[in-house]
Amino acid sequence: MKLRVKILPYERIKEGGLKGILKDVRENTLIMIDAKLSVDQETYIIQETMKKISDRFPGIELSSMEMSPDKDSTPLGNLKNRILEMLIGKKRGITVIGSAKIIKKIERNPQNLLLDLST
Protein backbone atom coordinates (compact mmCIF):
# COMPACT_ATOMS: atom_id res chain seq x y z
CA MET A 1 0.00 0.00 0.00
CA LYS A 2 1.31 3.41 -0.96
CA LEU A 3 1.33 6.06 1.78
CA ARG A 4 1.36 9.75 0.95
CA VAL A 5 1.66 12.75 3.27
CA LYS A 6 0.00 16.05 2.44
CA ILE A 7 0.92 19.14 4.46
CA LEU A 8 -1.72 21.85 4.26
CA PRO A 9 -1.60 25.45 5.39
CA TYR A 10 -4.57 26.33 7.58
CA GLU A 11 -5.44 29.18 5.23
CA ARG A 12 -6.37 26.61 2.57
CA ILE A 13 -8.81 25.01 5.01
CA LYS A 14 -10.35 28.40 5.76
CA GLU A 15 -10.78 29.15 2.05
CA GLY A 16 -11.81 25.76 0.69
CA GLY A 17 -13.33 24.03 3.67
CA LEU A 18 -12.75 20.51 4.89
CA LYS A 19 -14.52 18.48 2.19
CA GLY A 20 -11.40 17.57 0.21
CA ILE A 21 -9.65 16.21 3.27
CA LEU A 22 -11.85 13.13 3.54
CA LYS A 23 -11.31 12.30 -0.12
CA ASP A 24 -7.55 12.40 0.43
CA VAL A 25 -7.76 10.34 3.63
CA ARG A 26 -9.83 7.67 1.86
CA GLU A 27 -6.99 7.44 -0.70
CA ASN A 28 -4.46 6.65 2.08
CA THR A 29 -3.06 10.16 2.37
CA LEU A 30 -1.97 11.33 5.80
CA ILE A 31 -3.00 14.97 6.25
CA MET A 32 -1.00 17.40 8.38
CA ILE A 33 -2.36 20.91 8.97
CA ASP A 34 -0.19 23.69 10.38
CA ALA A 35 -2.73 24.72 13.03
CA LYS A 36 -4.99 23.26 15.66
CA LEU A 37 -8.47 22.77 14.25
CA SER A 38 -11.41 24.20 16.14
CA VAL A 39 -13.84 21.90 17.94
CA ASP A 40 -16.45 22.68 15.25
CA GLN A 41 -14.04 21.70 12.47
CA GLU A 42 -13.09 18.45 14.20
CA THR A 43 -16.76 17.66 14.81
CA TYR A 44 -17.57 18.25 11.12
CA ILE A 45 -14.79 15.89 9.99
CA ILE A 46 -15.93 13.17 12.40
CA GLN A 47 -19.60 13.51 11.39
CA GLU A 48 -18.76 13.32 7.68
CA THR A 49 -16.51 10.33 8.31
CA MET A 50 -19.28 8.46 10.13
CA LYS A 51 -21.45 8.77 7.02
CA LYS A 52 -18.78 7.11 4.86
CA ILE A 53 -17.63 4.20 7.05
CA SER A 54 -17.74 0.87 5.21
CA ASP A 55 -15.83 -2.38 4.93
CA ARG A 56 -13.31 -0.60 2.71
CA PHE A 57 -13.06 2.56 4.84
CA PRO A 58 -12.87 1.94 8.61
CA GLY A 59 -12.83 5.62 9.57
CA ILE A 60 -10.18 8.09 10.63
CA GLU A 61 -7.78 8.90 13.40
CA LEU A 62 -7.52 12.58 14.22
CA SER A 63 -5.41 14.40 16.76
CA SER A 64 -4.55 18.03 17.32
CA MET A 65 -1.86 19.57 19.46
CA GLU A 66 -1.82 23.19 20.47
CA MET A 67 1.61 24.78 20.70
CA SER A 68 2.04 27.16 23.54
CA PRO A 69 5.06 29.42 23.13
CA ASP A 70 5.48 30.17 26.83
CA LYS A 71 6.04 27.54 29.50
CA ASP A 72 4.90 29.81 32.30
CA SER A 73 1.79 31.55 31.06
CA THR A 74 1.28 34.97 32.49
CA PRO A 75 -1.94 36.93 32.00
CA LEU A 76 -0.09 39.34 29.69
CA GLY A 77 1.42 36.45 27.73
CA ASN A 78 -1.99 34.79 27.35
CA LEU A 79 -3.49 38.07 26.13
CA LYS A 80 -0.67 38.51 23.63
CA ASN A 81 -1.21 34.95 22.30
CA ARG A 82 -4.97 35.46 21.95
CA ILE A 83 -4.48 38.73 20.07
CA LEU A 84 -1.98 37.01 17.79
CA GLU A 85 -4.42 34.16 17.12
CA MET A 86 -7.17 36.64 16.27
CA LEU A 87 -4.88 38.54 13.89
CA ILE A 88 -3.60 35.50 12.01
CA GLY A 89 -6.90 33.61 12.28
CA LYS A 90 -5.61 30.29 13.57
CA LYS A 91 -4.47 28.54 16.72
CA ARG A 92 -0.80 27.69 16.78
CA GLY A 93 -0.34 23.95 16.60
CA ILE A 94 -0.66 20.95 14.34
CA THR A 95 -3.45 18.58 13.33
CA VAL A 96 -2.94 15.08 11.94
CA ILE A 97 -5.72 13.21 10.13
CA GLY A 98 -5.44 9.79 8.53
CA SER A 99 -7.26 6.59 7.74
CA ALA A 100 -7.66 4.14 10.61
CA LYS A 101 -6.17 1.55 8.21
CA ILE A 102 -2.89 3.46 8.31
CA ILE A 103 -2.77 5.12 11.73
CA LYS A 104 -2.91 2.38 14.32
CA LYS A 105 -2.28 4.57 17.35
CA ILE A 106 -1.64 8.21 18.22
CA GLU A 107 0.20 9.05 21.43
CA ARG A 108 -0.03 12.66 22.45
CA ASN A 109 1.75 14.55 25.18
CA PRO A 110 2.38 18.29 25.61
CA GLN A 111 5.62 18.19 23.60
CA ASN A 112 4.79 15.94 20.63
CA LEU A 113 2.54 13.57 18.73
CA LEU A 114 3.74 10.03 18.03
CA LEU A 115 2.03 8.08 15.25
CA ASP A 116 2.18 4.30 14.91
CA LEU A 117 1.63 3.67 11.20
CA SER A 118 0.93 0.53 9.23
CA THR A 119 1.14 0.30 5.45
FENRAVEN-V286092 format. One record per backbone hydrogen bond with DSSP energy under -1.0 kcal/mol. NH is the residue of the N-H (numbers start at 1). CO is the residue of the C=O. If there is no record, write none. Layout:
NH_CO, NH_CO
This chain:
4_28, 6_30, 8_32, 12_9, 14_10, 15_11, 16_12, 17_13, 24_20, 25_21, 26_22, 28_25, 29_24, 30_4, 31_97, 32_6, 33_95, 34_8, 36_91, 42_38, 43_39, 44_40, 45_41, 46_42, 47_43, 48_44, 49_45, 50_46, 51_47, 52_49, 54_57, 61_98, 63_96, 65_94, 67_92, 78_74, 79_75, 80_76, 81_77, 82_78, 83_79, 84_80, 85_81, 86_82, 87_83, 88_84, 89_85, 94_65, 95_33, 96_63, 97_31, 98_61, 100_59, 102_99, 103_99, 104_116, 105_116, 107_114, 109_112, 114_107, 116_105, 118_102
